[in-house]
Amino acid sequence: MTETPAARDEDRDIVIRVRGLTNRFGEQLVHEDLELDVRRGEIYGVVGGSGTGKSVLMRSIIGLQRPEEGEIDVFGVPMLSASERELQAVRKRWGILFQGAALFSTLTVAENVEVPLREFYPRLSERLLDEIAAYKIVMVGLSPEAGPKYPAELSGGMRKRAGIARALALDPELLFLDEPTAGLDPIGAAAFDNLVVELRDRLGLTVFLITHDLDTLYTICDRVAVLADRKVVAVGTIPELLALDHPWIQEYFRGPRGRAAEEAVEEAEARAEAAEAAEGGAEG
């Protein structure tokens, strides 16, 4: 089959490609023939019921879980057959925020941010390490005073931001987020969602985001993949998913919380349109 220029361009836009992924733990089959594509520059949400293997999927992609079968390409590199040198080169290009931020409790915020820098660039001077850490801390909306503090001295939202600062230490192109708003109050969760969009737009990131937060799915995800029946059963925008008759999708997105999230987004869009119209009238 002849590959068209459009197809080649589309391939270049695929940052993560998964084909035929199978994960099994003993007798428990978690994934079977799972497939997905994540495009450059998008915020790609992954949602599914308990036990569908959302975190296992992410761990498989980043190399913490060896699948039983399948192919995983990140930036065009076959992760399951690449050399250690190739893998190291790819790992420099991504950042990860695990559940709960996973900060080292015995290190300060600044020292946590410096961990990946020390791993990949051991010859950097202490002064440069401190400068980079300070810049990343401010970048995610924390005050400079947060740098010398320990994780236990921070609020939940501040710990999440510190975790993002560490994930951004190497100036990655790809960001993995595992339940980033879990445990945050609605105001803190909304602020974190806004931060993710701001960072994506400013830094040109691609974001792979696991969440069960309907507000996050509605407000910041460009596309959402639904895990069910051991595979990705649907991928699309929220309106595209709502048009499907899959029982879990309908129950999840059409339930009381889903309707509330949809209404909140519609109200926010209406306020934004009204403000834009008022601004346009004032200029006229």
N, C-alpha and C positions, 0 to 999 in steps of 0.2 A: 504494500500500500504506500502510495506517495504521500509524504508529509507536506501539508500546505504551510506557507509562511505564517498564517494565522495560528495554526496548530503549534508551530515552533515557538511563536511568541507566547502562546498560552503556557507551554511547557516551561519557558524561562520564568514565568510568573509564579510557578509552583514552588513554594519554599519547603513544604512538607508533603511527601507522597507516601501513602501506606497502601500496600496491596496484599491481600490474602493473609492478614494477620490472625494468628491463632494463639491464644494464651490459655493454659490449663494449669490448675493446681490440684494435683492428685486426680480425683475423679471429677472435680468441678471444672467444667468448660466455661471460661469467662468470655472469650472472644472466639469467633469462628468465621474465617474468610472476611474479616473486616477491611473496609477500604475507605480512604478519605484523602482529600487534597486541600491544602491550606495555601491561599494565594498571598502573594507579596502585598504588604500594606494593609491587610484586613485585620479586624478583630474577630476571631473565629471562636465562637462559644461552643462548648460541649456540655450537653445536659443529658441526664438519664436517671432512672430510678436507682434506689439503693442496691448495690451488688452488681451493677451493670459494667463495672470496671473502668470508670472514668479515670481514676488516678493510675490504674494499671496501664491504661493506654498511654498516658503521658510518660510514665516510667519506662515503657517500652521504647518510646520515641527517643528519649534522652539516654538510653542505655543502662538504666538501673534494673530493668527486667528483660531477660532474654526470652523472646517468644519461641513457641514450639515450631511455628512455621510463619512464613511471610517475608515481605520485603519492606524496608523502611529507608527512604531517601530523604536527607535533609540538605538543602542547598546542592542537590544533585549528587551527594555522596552516599553510597550504599552503606548504611550504618552497621549492618550485620556482617559485612565482609571487609570493611575498610581496615587499613593498617592503624596502629596506635598513633602514628604521626598524623594521619588524615583525620582521625577522630579528635585529636587535640586541636587541630586547626578549626574544626567545626565547632567544638565546645567554646572556643574563644568568641564565636559569633552569636552565642545565645546567653541569656540570663534567665534565672529561675527563681520564682517566689513559691516556696512550698507552703502547705497549710500552716497557719499559725506563725508565719514568717521564718520559723526555724533559725532564729539568731543564736549565736553562741553566748550563753548567759554569762560567761566569765570574761568576755571581751566587751569593750565599749562599742558604741555605735560606729564610731570612726574605725576602730580596729576590725569590726565585722565587715565594713565596706572594703577594707584593705585586703581581706583574705584572698579573694580571687586574683587581685593584683600581685600579691606575693607568690601565689602559686604559678601564675603564667609569666610574670616578669620579675624574677627574683633579684635582678640587679638594680631595680629602681631605688633611688635614694629615699631615706626616711622623709626628707622634706617634700619631695614630689609625691610620695604616698599620702602624706598629710594633706597636701593641697588638693589632690584628686578626690580624696574622701570628703573634704570640706565642700567641694563643688557639688558632688553628687548628693550630699545631705541637703543642701539648699535647693537643688534642682527638684527634689520631690516634695518641697513645701515644709521642710523642717527648719527650725532656727539653727544657727551655728552653735548655740548652746547645747544642742542635742548630741553633738559629737562626743564629748567626754562622758556622757551618761551611759549607764548600763541598761540592758533591756528591761530589767525589773523596775526601773525608774520611769518607764514610759507607759503611756496609755496604749490600749489595743490598737487604735488607729495610728498612733505614732510608730509602734513596732512594725506595722504593715508597711508604712512609708520607709522605715529604715531598711526593711527587707527589699523593697524596690530599689533603694539606693545601692544596696549590695549587688542586686541583679543587674544594675546598669553600670557597674564599675568598669567593665571592659568595653563599654560603648557597643553593645550588641546590636544586631539587626533583628533578632528574634527574641521574644519574651514569652516565657511559660508562666502562667499564673494558675495555681491550684486553690480554688475556693478563696479568692482574695478578700471578699467582704464578709466571710463567715465570722460571727461574733461581734460585728460592728452594729451600732445602732443605725437607724435609717438615715440620719443626717451624715454620720461618718461614712456609711456605705456609699451614699450619693457623692460625697466629696472624693472618695477614692475612685469611683467610676469616672468622675470628671478628670482626675489626675491621669488615669490610664489613657483616655482619649487625647488629652493635652500632650502627653509624652509620645503617643503614637504619631500625632500630627507633627510635632516639633522635631522628633528624631527619625521619622520615617520607619517606625518599627512595624513588624508583623507580630500579632499577639495571638497566642493559643491559650484560651481561657476556659478552665473548668469551673462551673458554677451551678448552684441550684437556685440562685437569686433571680427571681423573675424580673425585678426592676433592672438589674444589670443586663439581662438578656434583651429586654425591650429597649433600653436607652442607649447602649453602646455597641452591641454586637452587629457586625455587618451581615454575618451569616451564622446560623446555629445548626450544629450537628446533633441529632438525637440518637442516643444509644439505647437499643432495646433488642431483645431476641438475639443477643450476643454479637450484634454488628451495628453499623450505622444504618438506620432504617430510613432516614430522611435528612437532607441538608437544604437550607434555604433561609430566606428572610423570615421574620415572624409572620407576616401576612401569607407567605407561601406555605408555611407550616400549618397555619390555621385552616387553610383550604383542604388539608388532607384529612382522611377519615380514620387514621390510625387511632385506636382506642386510648393508648397512653398519651399521645400528643393532645388529643381532645380533652382528656381528663386534666392534664397538667396545665395547658394554656387556657382552657375555657373554665377552669375552676374559679372559686371566689378570689383567690390571690392573683390568678392570672388576669381576671377581669379588672381587678383593682389596679394592677400594674399598667394595663392597657389604657384605662381611664386616666391615670396619672400622666402618662406620656401624651395623650391627646390634649389634656388640659395645659401641659407645658408648651406644646406646639402652638396651641391657640393663643396663649399669653405671648409667646415669641412673635407670632404673626401680628398681634395687636400692637405690640411695642414697635415693630418694624414699620407698621402702617402709620403709627403716630409720629415716629421719627421722620418718615417721608413727608407727612403733612406739614410738620414744623419747618422742614427745609424748604418746602414750596412756599 
